[in-house]
Amino acid sequence: MAHHKSAKKRIRSSERKKVVNKMTDSKIKTVVKKTLATDKKEELEVLYKEAIAILDKGTSKGRLHKNNAARKKSRLTKHLNKVTAVK
C-alpha cells in the first residue's frame, strides 16, 4: 500500500483513467462489430460514420495506434463498399 501522498494520488488517478480507457475500448469494439454485422445500406452508412468518428477520436487521444485505427477503418470501408455495390 502506498504511503506517500503523491503515490496515493497516482493510484486514484490511474483508477479513473483505467475506467475511461476500458469504456473507450469497449465502445470501439462494439461499434466495429455492429457496423460489420449490418447489411442494410442506410443503417450501415450511419454506423460507418459513427465508427470512423470514434476511431479517429481514439487515435487522437492516444487510445489506439494510428495504423490499428487505419486497419479497422479500411475493413469497415471494404464492407461498406461491398454492401452498397450489391444493393
Secondary structure, DSSP 8 states (H G I E B T S, - for coil): ---SHHHHHHHHHHHHHHHHHHHHHHHHHHHHHHHHH---HHHHHHHHHHHHHHHHHHHHTTSS-HHHHHHHHHHHHHHHHHHHHH-
